[in-house]
Amino acid sequence: MQSRTYGLKDAERLLPLLRAIRRELRDRTFEAARLEELREALLPSAKAHQADLATLEAELSTQRRELRRAEKEVETLGCRVDQDRPLRIVVPSAEGDLAIDGELTKTTMRRLPLRQGV
């Protein structure tokens, strides 16, 4: 991850891009979960669904790869995806970390509280 801090105005300029990345993270996470659930349902009859399982595995692999790519894009910007809340993106700021989260249509930016014991 690049070491970078953003001023408030610069962080605000990132909002449209980060909103798009958050949308991609959400969509791909949901799709990967749906594919995993479908794969689990087909596993008991794997022989009968061998071709379907192979297709599912390929689609699941694509979703996971694209999730990693989106997370890498966040890191390239000098930001990070919050591990506790995967749809929250943390933007480092000189005044303290900023959280980009909320409903995707109403993505907000707010200051994160200081971490205790860090």
TIKOLVO-961493 format. One record per residue: residue in three letters; z, y, x of N, C-alpha, C, O in turn. Coordinates in steps of 0.001 Angstrom, whole numbers, padded with zeros to 6 digits. Each point is the difference from the previous one (the first is absolute). Layout:
N
{"ALA",{Z,Y,X},{Z,Y,X},{Z,Y,X},{Z,Y,X}} ...
END
This chain:
118
{"MET",{000000,-001173,000842},{000000,001173,-000842},{000000,001233,000885},{000713,000063,001002}} {"GLN",{-001516,000911,-001381},{-000027,001242,000748},{001278,000779,-000276},{000511,000002,-001120}} {"SER",{-000004,000656,002151},{001168,000845,-000163},{-000491,001380,-000392},{-000661,000685,000782}} {"ARG",{000991,-000285,-001995},{-000466,001277,-000504},{000960,000495,-001064},{000573,-000795,-000745}} {"THR",{-000396,002100,000672},{000762,000586,-001092},{-000890,001008,-000709},{-000830,000662,000621}} {"TYR",{001015,-000559,-001910},{-000811,000878,-000833},{000844,001156,-000515},{001177,-000163,-000322}} {"GLY",{-001797,001325,000250},{000590,001112,-000720},{-000222,-000234,-001491},{-000832,-000826,-000374}} {"LEU",{001543,001520,-000460},{-000100,-000197,-001445},{-001438,000188,-000499},{-000486,-000812,-000787}} {"LYS",{-000186,001851,001227},{-001386,000265,-000448},{-000939,-001123,000429},{-000852,-000434,-000775}} {"ASP",{001011,-000032,002012},{-000844,-001097,000474},{000278,-001276,-000786},{-000930,-000736,-000331}} {"ALA",{002186,000469,000030},{000361,-001179,-000793},{-000604,000104,-001395},{-000481,-000995,-000543}} {"GLU",{000502,002183,-000038},{-000589,000189,-001329},{-001504,-000255,000015},{-000558,-000504,-000974}} {"ARG",{-000094,000851,002078},{-001442,-000248,000133},{-000314,-001498,000040},{-001101,-000418,-000358}} {"LEU",{002058,-000370,000790},{-000192,-001454,000062},{000124,-000676,-001366},{-000436,-001139,-000169}} {"LEU",{001023,001829,-000801},{000298,-000635,-001293},{-001189,-000720,-000638},{000161,-001150,-000407}} {"PRO",{-001343,001758,000296},{-001104,-000735,-000638},{-000352,-001294,000727},{-000250,-001024,-000637}} {"LEU",{000230,001067,001961},{-000305,-001205,000773},{001101,-001041,-000173},{-000289,-001176,-000221}} {"LEU",{001547,001598,000321},{001110,-000947,-000138},{000079,-000566,-001418},{000380,-001156,-000185}} {"ARG",{-000732,001951,-000798},{-000044,-000487,-001386},{-001041,-001116,-000123},{000251,-001021,-000641}} {"ALA",{-001411,001219,001254},{-001055,-001013,-000033},{000441,-001272,000731},{-000263,-001110,-000463}} {"ILE",{000924,001274,001588},{000486,-001169,000742},{001064,-000728,-000810},{000005,-001231,-000045}} {"ARG",{000897,001971,-000596},{001034,-000630,-000834},{-000639,-000790,-001139},{000452,-001096,-000330}} {"ARG",{-001496,001648,-000265},{-000695,-000690,-001091},{-000603,-001305,000523},{000083,-001037,-000657}} {"GLU",{-000684,001099,001835},{-000574,-001206,000587},{001086,-001029,000313},{-000177,-001188,-000271}} {"LEU",{001287,001629,000833},{001113,-000916,000283},{000476,-000684,-001276},{000216,-001212,-000021}} {"ARG",{-000053,001998,-001044},{000457,-000574,-001271},{-001002,-001009,-000538},{000370,-001119,-000355}} {"ASP",{-001639,001511,000293},{-001018,-000877,-000576},{-000142,-001295,000789},{-000106,-001080,-000580}} {"ARG",{000103,001192,001880},{-000174,-001211,000823},{001244,-000884,-000030},{-000112,-001225,000044}} {"THR",{001296,001834,-000119},{001235,-000783,-000096},{000015,-000786,-001306},{000322,-001188,-000007}} {"PHE",{-000669,001844,-001094},{-000041,-000683,-001297},{-001047,-001111,-000015},{000246,-001087,-000523}} {"GLU",{-001411,001363,001098},{-001060,-001007,000025},{000397,-001189,000872},{-000265,-001146,-000364}} {"ALA",{000891,001400,001499},{000452,-001097,000860},{001042,-000850,-000731},{-000030,-001228,000087}} {"ALA",{000941,001869,-000799},{001019,-000742,-000755},{-000658,-000837,-001099},{000393,-001144,-000231}} {"ARG",{-001389,001711,-000443},{-000702,-000741,-001059},{-000720,-001212,000587},{000039,-001087,-000576}} {"LEU",{-000691,001271,001713},{-000713,-001105,000642},{000964,-001078,000485},{-000290,-001191,-000121}} {"GLU",{001427,001595,000664},{000995,-000976,000452},{000530,-000820,-001176},{000189,-001211,000110}} {"GLU",{000048,001881,-001228},{000482,-000694,-001201},{-001043,-001000,-000496},{000337,-001127,-000365}} {"LEU",{-001579,001535,000353},{-001082,-000890,-000421},{-000131,-001185,000952},{-000196,-001136,-000432}} {"ARG",{000306,001408,001728},{-000075,-001080,000989},{001118,-001012,-000216},{-000234,-001208,000029}} {"GLU",{001456,001708,-000248},{001142,-000891,-000245},{-000229,-000865,-001238},{000393,-001166,-000022}} {"ALA",{-001020,001725,-000999},{-000271,-000756,-001221},{-001034,-001096,000237},{000035,-001043,-000653}} {"LEU",{-000946,001278,001578},{-001054,-000989,000268},{000395,-001056,001033},{-000635,-001052,000078}} {"LEU",{001663,001318,000704},{000373,-000938,001065},{000319,-001417,-000483},{-000392,-000957,000667}} {"PRO",{001085,000780,-001794},{000280,-001372,-000426},{-001264,-000835,-000234},{000040,-001225,000109}} {"SER",{-001137,001867,-000422},{-001264,-000724,-000197},{-001033,000464,001032},{-001151,000285,-000329}} {"ALA",{001594,-000220,001571},{-000814,000551,001083},{-001329,-000728,000174},{-001022,000635,000261}} {"LYS",{001026,-001956,-000402},{-001254,-000744,000193},{-001048,000412,-001022},{-001173,000160,000337}} {"ALA",{001593,000010,-001578},{-000942,000365,-001061},{-000467,001449,000123},{-001072,000359,-000487}} {"HIS",{001879,000461,001136},{-000315,001437,000103},{-000220,000447,001445},{000288,001143,000354}} {"GLN",{-000792,-002037,000461},{-000166,000290,001421},{-000869,001239,000231},{000362,000856,000807}} {"ALA",{-001485,-000747,-001489},{-000893,001151,000180},{000668,001283,-000490},{-000109,001046,000639}} {"ASP",{000802,-001129,-001776},{000693,001172,-000537},{001097,000469,000957},{000174,001198,000222}} {"LEU",{000556,-002148,000336},{001055,000346,000941},{-000559,000649,001264},{000589,000937,000539}} {"ALA",{-001720,-001438,-000076},{-000620,000591,001189},{-000421,001446,-000286},{000174,000880,000843}} {"THR",{-000717,-000647,-002011},{-000391,001361,-000391},{001223,000894,-000119},{-000015,001142,000458}} {"LEU",{001064,-001652,-001065},{001245,000758,-000135},{000582,000356,001359},{000433,001130,000222}} {"GLU",{-000424,-002090,000675},{000527,000248,001345},{-000792,001099,000700},{000573,000852,000678}} {"ALA",{-001887,-000877,-000844},{-000833,001029,000623},{000297,001374,-000600},{000121,000984,000730}} {"GLU",{-000005,-000917,-002051},{000311,001273,-000663},{001385,000503,000402},{000194,001190,000246}} {"LEU",{000754,-002105,-000183},{001362,000360,000389},{000035,000521,001439},{000694,000970,000302}} {"SER",{-001436,-001613,000563},{-000092,000439,001387},{-000582,001414,000083},{000473,000827,000780}} {"THR",{-001487,-000560,-001575},{-000602,001336,-000028},{001005,001040,-000467},{000097,001071,000599}} {"GLN",{000651,-001365,-001655},{000992,000943,-000514},{001069,000288,001057},{000384,001152,000201}} {"ARG",{000084,-002183,000460},{001024,000181,001034},{-000528,000810,001178},{000701,000864,000527}} {"ARG",{-001932,-001141,-000114},{-000608,000745,001105},{-000146,001475,-000364},{000285,000872,000821}} {"GLU",{-000722,-000590,-002030},{-000182,001386,-000432},{001339,000710,-000187},{000084,001213,000190}} {"LEU",{000956,-001945,-000558},{001347,000591,-000044},{000436,000421,001393},{000523,001100,000184}} {"ARG",{-000732,-001958,000784},{000344,000335,001393},{-000809,001204,000481},{000521,000859,000711}} {"ARG",{-001796,-000802,-001101},{-000847,001122,000397},{000519,001309,-000595},{000027,001022,000685}} {"ALA",{000385,-001047,-001951},{000540,001207,-000638},{001304,000430,000668},{000225,001192,000213}} {"GLU",{000632,-002156,000118},{001248,000325,000693},{-000294,000587,001387},{000681,000925,000444}} {"LYS",{-001681,-001461,000222},{-000393,000517,001315},{-000524,001433,-000130},{000246,000829,000875}} {"GLU",{-000960,-000536,-001952},{-000498,001352,-000224},{001165,000983,-000144},{-000059,001121,000506}} {"VAL",{001111,-001549,-001200},{001198,000833,-000130},{000602,000247,001380},{000366,001128,000328}} {"GLU",{-000264,-002176,000473},{000558,000126,001344},{-000851,000905,000883},{000535,000748,000819}} {"THR",{-001846,-000809,-000976},{-000904,000842,000776},{000267,001480,-000283},{-000177,000848,000875}} {"LEU",{000600,-000551,-002087},{000336,001374,-000369},{001362,000432,000557},{000388,001163,-000117}} {"GLY",{000329,-002116,000723},{001331,000306,000524},{001093,-000181,-001034},{001139,000414,000213}} {"CYS",{-001489,-001035,-001340},{000956,-000241,-001091},{000358,-001482,-000015},{-000445,-000760,000860}} {"ARG",{001248,000351,-001836},{000337,-001418,-000108},{000214,-000377,-001459},{000375,000830,-000828}} {"VAL",{-000623,-002102,000534},{000290,-000544,-001319},{001456,-000428,000016},{000428,-000711,000908}} {"ASP",{000333,001136,-001899},{001419,-000349,-000105},{000110,-001494,-000292},{-000531,-000470,-001006}} {"GLN",{001206,-000274,001862},{000116,-001449,-000172},{000831,-000388,-001225},{-000207,-001068,-000577}} {"ASP",{001143,001928,000181},{000817,-000289,-001181},{-000735,000327,-001294},{000257,-000624,-001029}} {"ARG",{-001159,001583,001067},{-000775,000423,-001163},{-001451,000138,000444},{-000422,001087,000395}} {"PRO",{-000349,-002178,-000453},{-001340,-000021,000588},{-000998,001029,-000533},{-001025,000230,000642}} {"LEU",{001283,000394,-001786},{-000917,001037,-000463},{000461,001392,000406},{-000612,000996,-000385}} {"ARG",{001682,-000924,001156},{000464,001287,000524},{-000529,000146,001420},{000136,-000899,000830}} {"ILE",{-000740,002050,-000572},{-000466,000309,001342},{000896,001104,000549},{000253,001003,-000667}} {"VAL",{000220,-001204,001883},{000898,000954,000641},{-000793,000827,001011},{-000673,-000526,000886}} {"VAL",{000782,001840,-001059},{-000693,000946,000875},{001054,000668,000872},{000896,000659,-000528}} {"PRO",{-000978,-000811,001862},{000978,000654,000870},{-000199,001516,-000002},{-001120,000500,000098}} {"SER",{002220,000199,-000212},{-000037,001460,-000029},{001085,000528,000923},{001015,-000664,000211}} {"ALA",{-001219,001835,000334},{001002,000609,000869},{001296,000258,-000756},{001074,000041,000602}} {"GLU",{-001168,000132,-001914},{001185,000263,-000817},{000605,-001281,-000580},{000955,000072,-000774}} {"GLY",{-001482,-001222,001126},{000466,-001286,-000525},{-001150,-000721,-000673},{-000984,000626,-000395}} {"ASP",{001100,-001932,000263},{-001078,-000798,-000582},{-000269,000398,-001444},{000911,000337,-000758}} {"LEU",{-002198,-000385,000401},{-000431,000285,-001357},{-000484,-001295,-000634},{-000705,-000785,000634}} {"ALA",{001087,000567,-001886},{-000422,-001198,-000718},{-001142,000359,-000935},{000082,000969,-000754}} {"ILE",{-001140,-001753,000810},{-001123,000139,-000919},{000111,-001194,-000939},{-000287,-001134,000385}} {"ASP",{000710,001400,-001628},{000143,-001092,-000951},{-000042,000524,-001426},{-000429,001128,-000242}} {"GLY",{000870,-001941,-000692},{-000077,000353,-001411},{-001212,-000660,-000637},{-000706,-000776,000643}} {"GLU",{000471,001093,-001920},{-001174,-000521,-000684},{-001247,000417,000766},{-000073,001113,000521}} {"LEU",{-000892,-001998,-000455},{-001197,000297,000780},{-000744,001217,-000533},{-000582,000756,000778}} {"THR",{000591,-000558,-002082},{-000689,001164,-000560},{000785,001281,000226},{-000542,001100,-000113}} {"LYS",{001835,-001251,000436},{000866,001158,000229},{000733,-000159,001330},{001208,000222,000078}} {"THR",{-001929,-000599,000948},{000603,-000206,001314},{000737,001262,000431},{-000537,001106,-000058}} {"THR",{001761,-001298,000485},{000811,001138,000416},{000391,-000138,001461},{-000084,-001074,000597}} {"MET",{000511,002193,-000049},{000491,000018,001367},{001399,000595,-000047},{000218,001069,-000571}} {"ARG",{000716,-001769,001174},{001373,000503,000036},{000634,-000409,001315},{-000460,-000924,000671}} {"ARG",{001515,001623,-000316},{000715,-000294,001227},{000865,-001245,-000212},{000680,-000134,-001018}} {"LEU",{-000720,-000764,001989},{000863,-001183,-000045},{001398,000376,000455},{000158,000859,000868}} {"PRO",{000858,-001491,-001444},{001356,000253,000504},{000140,-000558,001404},{-000682,-000956,000368}} {"LEU",{001559,001549,000406},{000253,-000508,001347},{000590,-001379,-000084},{000822,-000283,-000872}} {"ARG",{-001238,-000579,001774},{000549,-001357,000028},{001379,000010,000616},{000236,000676,001002}} {"GLN",{000667,-001412,-001591},{001346,-000117,000515},{000020,-001011,001135},{-000595,-001072,-000112}} {"GLY",{001265,001402,001190},{000173,-000942,001104},{-001211,-000182,000883},{-000040,-000944,000788}} {"VAL",{-000946,001811,-000889},{-001198,-000134,000829},{000001,001071,001051},{-000924,000071,000811}} 
END
